[in-house]
């Protein structure tokens, strides 16, 4: 990311945070007019990429009230050491909000007194600590309309840094990684879900795996934490069991290979346990086991062989190989796929979903 982007983020923070005056009408986060997206705790905390909400309003103004538990302050590599949100009005391009540490209100730009859908999407991953949704503010006479109806297609993602969007808004392997360079809304799965009009949930954390993380640790890997609403503290979801995916996308295995190819029996046992866990509450979901595109072809081939065996042993489990077709032009920070690669990966995932699920 260049200095112009960081300057824009700084100006945006001032415009959306410091200039957000208090509005008289308070809307609690548990309002039936707010369609929460993703998993939230009983007291409305979350840390997962993509968590947020949708509301419809004809008010000319609206404030979002959030608490950010990130450390805050300027990041030495650019931007801020905070979590970031995308705020979208209808189908317009989103506005980026850099949160501040503590409880703060943020004005929603672009409202004009006409009916609009406002979508809030957390760009950043659990690595950067949770946020807490404190509600909304509206002006006198303003109101929330009926929320958008739930989508027929509901996609649950379970993954690692690739699914977090780690450094995807950078160009080149030497680009520095910081919070503003991670945009979960421009990952392959989010782009595919947007194309399908799907509701989404994502449980992804950089460096972790299905059996072990990139350092070999086996505790707190995705099969253990994916159901949590706030994985830093292990808090459960406030609405557990009320949201069932129709499609599950698993993209794990890259970090499992960091110290060498894991033993097949151990890797497949951990992966099968994850599939069984998914099936326990979503027996009719189609499961897509994705892999790629960050590691060598040899490791790629070995893990794909494991996944093909799992697909053969389970009904409605499919393998999707995700590819970087652009070479060095398709990578961002630390070899992660950039937005260009994610756009292509989305087409590969969409092709599989359309073949098997639609």
Secondary structure, 3 states (H helix, E strand, C coil): CCHHHHHHHHHHHHHHHHCCCCCCEEECCCCCCCEEECCCCCCCEECCCCCEEEEEECCCCEEEEEEECCCCCECCCCCECCCEEEEEECCCCCEEEECCEEEEEEECCCCCCCCEEEEEEECCCHHHCCEEEEEEEECCCCCEECCCCCCCCEEEEEECHHHHCCCCCCCCCCCCCCHHHCCHHHCHHHHHHHHHCCEEEEEECCCCCCCCCCCCCCCCCHHHHCCCCECCCCECCCCCCCCCCCEEEEECCCHHHCCCCCCHHHHHHHHHHHHHHHHHHCCCCEEEEEECCCCCHHHHHHHHHHHHHHHHHCCCEEEEECCCCCHHHHECHHHCECHHHHHHHHHHHHHHHHHHCC
